[in-house]
């Protein structure tokens, strides 16, 4: 079994959803990211999404865009992102890590070399938001052949006619985008999300996890009652940013700020099914 499959089997056995935590690789520096990843797991994150910094993150709101710019300012590259994963794996061989971002840096790296290096580093899966199913031969199918999960996004505008194409080569889990718009731009409506998750589950046996618009433990709690996982990014990035000094550098509060919020989010997610019962 893959790390993702093992993680979702465990959370199902525990009768709860998973907490999936997003941070940007290299924000505010590569060294700080390593400590933040460890703190997220310690705080209760079940899966890590590591953002690949990019200059034009079209699906991301101002907070995550700014985090990418901070990372790029430190000289962060895709190769250094893979190095972060390798370092993380020295102390944690269980928590799944998904690289999330855009195709341009991967294309520049070279797909065969990237997939080889990502697998060797300990990456479990990819979310590449600007490659539709029609371009599966570009990266999705080679990634699956290399043993990496390829997680596809479904959105509120993905109707039943489009959904089979979205799900065709998806693996690991389905990522449902809870809002129409960029990250951090609105709050997810848990009742609407619940209906969407149920509809997607009629088409696939994969776990369905929900992201975009989940900013608080209460919001994570509400989504976790209806989905297999809650994805939180902007709120964690905001907590990180609020701890930085005037030059955008980490302070003694940075890791703690992210870890404390992760703990609160995990408590919200873990209490959801129990409260529903």
N, C-alpha and C positions, 0 to 999 in steps of 0.2 A: 504494500500500500504506500501511496505517496504521503508526505507529511500533511498535506491538506486533507486527504481522505481520513487519515488517522485522527486529525484534530476534530473534524466534523463528526466522526464516529464517537469520539469521546464526549463532545458537547451534547450530542443526542442522548448518549447513555446517562449523562448527568441531568437530562431534562431541561436543557437551557440553550439559548442562542450563543453564538460566538461574538466576541468583541474584536473587531478588526481596526487597527490603529494605523493612521497614515502620518508619516513625517517625510520631509524632503531630505534626501541625502546631501550632507555637507552644510546643512543649516543648523547653527550659524557657522560651524566649521566641521571638517571631517572628524576631528578628535571628539568634539562634543556630540556628534551624531552617534558614535559608538556607545557612549555613556547613556544617551537618551534611549537607544534601542533596548539596552539592558533594563533600564528603568521602566519602560513600557511593559515588558514581559513581567517584571517584578510586580508592577501595578495591576496586572490581570489581563493584558492583551493576549488573545489567543493566536492572532495572525498579525503580521506586520506588513503594511504596504510601504515600500520605500520609493519615494518619488525620484525620478531621474530628472535633474534640473534641466530646464529648456527655456530658451529666450522667448518663446511664443506659445505658452500653454493655453490653448484656446478654450478648453473646457473648465479652466480654473478661475476662481474669483481673485480679487485683489490680494487677499491674505496669502494664498498659496503662490500666486505670481511673485509676490514680494519675497517669499521664502526661496524661490528658485533664483531670484536675482542675488539674494544674499549669498547663496551657495556658490553661484557662478563667480561672484566677486572674490571668493576665496580660492578660485582656481579649480573648482569641482568639475570633474569630467565623468563620463560613463565608466571609464576604466577604474577611476577612483571609487565610484559607487560599487562596482563589483568587489573592490578591495575591502570596502566596508562590510560587505556580506561575508567575505572570507574571514575577516577578523571576528565578526559576530559568531560564526560557526565554531570557532575555537572553544567557545564557552557554552554554546547552545546548539545542539544538533536536532532539536525537536520542533521549535517554533517555526512555522512556515514563513517564508519571506517572498513577497510578490513585488516585482518591479513594476511601477506604474508610470506611464508617461506617454511619449509621442515617438513616432517612427523615425523622424529625422536623425536623432543621435545614433539609433541602431543601424540605420542605413549607412551612415557615415563610418561607423565602426566596421561594417561588413557583417551581414547576417550569419554566415557560417562561423566566423570567428567569435561573434558575440554569443551565439548559442553555446558554443563549446566552452567559452570562458564563464558564462553565466552558470552553466551546469556544474562546472568544476568549482565555482565559488560557493555553491550551495543555494542558488536561487531555485525556488519551487515553481514559480509561475510568472506570467506576464499579463498586464493590462495595458493595451496600446490603443488609446481611445480614437485615433484618427485612421485606423485601418478597418474598413467595413468588411462584411463577409465576402463581398465580391473580390477582395484582394487576399483571400486566405492563402494562396500559393506564395505570397510575398514573405510572410512571416509565420502565420498561424500553423500551417501544416508542417513546415520545417521545425517549429518549436515543439509540436506534439511528437514528431519523430525523434527529437532529441531528448524527450522525456520531461518536458516542461509543460505544465498546465497553461492553457490559453483561456483567460477569463474574458468573456464578452459582456458588453453593456446592453441592457434592455432599458427602455425609457418609457415615459407615459405616452409617447407617440408611436411606440412599437405595437402595432395591432396584430391580430391573430394571423393575418396574411403574411406579415413580415417576420413574425416570431420564429417560425421553423428555420428560416435562413440564419437568424441570429444564433439559434441554439445548435445548428448542425455540427459545428466543430468545437463548441465550447466545452471546456473541461474544468474540473476543480470546483467551481460554483458559478452561478449566474449573478452578475452584479446589476441590481435594479436601481436605476437613478430615480430618486423619489420626486424630483422637481423638474420642471422645464426651465433650464437656465444653467448658469455656471455655479460652481461650488460656493457655498456660503452666501448665496443670494436670497434664500428664502428658507422657511422651515417646512419640514416634511409633515404631511397630514397622515397620521397613522391609520385612520379608517380607510382612506383612499388607497394607501400603500397596501393594507391588508387585502383588499380586493384584487389589486394588481399581482401581489405575490401568489394568491390562490389561483389566479388565471395562468400565471407562468408555470406553476406546479402541475397544472393539468397537461402540460406539454413536455415536462422533463422530470427526471428523478434526482437531478442535481440539487444541492442546497441553493437556496435563493437568499442572497444577502443584500441589504439595502444601504445605500449611501447618498450623500448630498443632503444637506438640510438637517443633520442630526448634530446638535450642539451641546446638549445638556444631558445629565444623567436621567432626568425624567423623559426626555425625548428618546434616548436610547432604550429606556425601559419600555416605552410604548411600542417602538418598532420591534423590539425583541419578543414581544408577545405574538407577533405576526410573521416574523421572518426567521431564517436560520442564522442570521448574523446582522450586526449593526456596524456600519463603517463610519468612523469619525476621523475627520482630517482638519478642517478649518479651525474648529475649537481648540485642538491641540496646538496647531500652528500659532493661534492667537495667544495661547498661554505661554508658549515659548517666546514669542515676540515681546510680550509684556514684561519679560524678565531680563531683556537685553539692556546693555548700557547705551549711551547716546551714540556710540559708533557702531552699534549692531553686534557687539561681541557678547559672548556668554558671561554671566555673573554666577556667583555662588547660589543663586536662586533658580537658575535655568532648569537643571535636571529635576529638581524638586517640584517646580511648577508643572512640568509635563507629567511627572509621575503621580502627583496628587490628583490631577484631573483624570488620568487613566484609571486610578483606583476608584474614583467616584463613578466613572462611566461603567467600569466592570461591575461594580455593585448594582448599578441600575439594570444592566443586562442580566446578571445572574438572578436578580430578584423577580424578573418579569414573569416567568412561567409559574413560579411558586405563587405569586400574587394572583395570577389568572386562575389558578386552581382553587 
